[in-house]
Amino acid sequence: MKSDLRNIKIKNKEICQILQYRSKLLSNNTAITYKELGAGSHKLIAKEKKVKNIAKYSGSDERKGIFLYKMVKHFKPDIIIELGTSLGLGTFYMACADRNCPVITIEGNESVLDIAKNESKFQEFTNIQFILSNFDDILEIILMQNKNKKAFVFIDGNHNYTSTLKYFKLCLKHNIDESVIIIDDIHWSKDMDRAWKEIITFNRIKYSIDYFYSGLLHIGAKNKNNYIASF
Ligand SMILES: C[S@@+](CC[C@H](N)C(=O)[O-])C[C@H]1O[C@@H](n2cnc3c(N)ncnc32)[C@H](O)[C@@H]1O
């Protein structure tokens, strides 16, 4: 990487708004209908979950959020695609890194998506398109519609071997060189570990960086290298 990520300036006012939103979510005791989306299946098991627990266990925290924010600032994509909006925390970090860059975020759970949409209006985001869908039904269509753009894809849902490989291969098929894919939770399970190990062997990966909690893949032909970042 040419520029030092530590030198990327953060717009504190905007980040503060996202942090305030997360604090609000963390004290929200409302129970909402939440469907556990099965891996690669359309079988949905609906149950109730408290908003505060969804925010705590599934939403991006400040560390992850700032990471996404800096990555968007660094790579300057033409389009951002997120798989798994949840309450919109990761979405907002990426969207505020460049308010002129369109963000398409996909979520299969209407209850959380509605909360994210409302907050997006409150924070006056105009660059986010929220899509209620199973990833399996819409990802390829979205990738095809944006095929000549330098994409920044954040895969943050359906973390299992088969689906992760499937989404990655679709991105590789439709994304142009210099696009970036971030996969979350690459060491969350043996399954994800296996998926990551396989993914980094693909030829069109210019380089990969294993940040432990997530992995970055830069698409391109040259300089094949796999790095592991230590903290
Ligand atoms: C870890 S959360 C996303 C967190 C969010 N990206 C953030 O940064 O705060 C994963 C989300 O993906 C959604 N999801 C999982 N599998 C899905 C699928 N196959 N189709 C649509 N949504 C799915 C879940 O409902 C959940 O809200």
The ligand as a Gaussian input file, in Angstrom:
#p B3LYP/6-31G(d) Opt

LIG

0 1
 C      -22.848000      -9.698000      11.092000
 S      -24.374000      -9.028000      10.579000
 C      -23.891000      -7.644000       9.608000
 C      -23.259000      -6.526000      10.406000
 C      -23.050000      -5.245000       9.645000
 N      -22.403000      -5.465000       8.370000
 C      -22.228000      -4.276000      10.437000
 O      -21.080000      -3.994000      10.021000
 O      -22.683000      -3.759000      11.447000
 C      -24.881000     -10.177000       9.355000
 C      -26.241000      -9.880000       8.742000
 O      -26.369000     -10.647000       7.556000
 C      -27.721000     -11.045000       7.411000
 N      -27.709000     -12.263000       6.576000
 C      -27.084000     -13.450000       6.829000
 N      -27.257000     -14.302000       5.823000
 C      -28.015000     -13.656000       4.892000
 C      -28.508000     -14.009000       3.598000
 N      -28.255000     -15.202000       3.058000
 N      -29.232000     -13.087000       2.935000
 C      -29.496000     -11.857000       3.464000
 N      -29.047000     -11.459000       4.676000
 C      -28.309000     -12.348000       5.380000
 C      -28.196000     -11.313000       8.827000
 O      -29.601000     -11.170000       8.919000
 C      -27.423000     -10.255000       9.625000
 O      -28.205000      -9.121000       9.865000

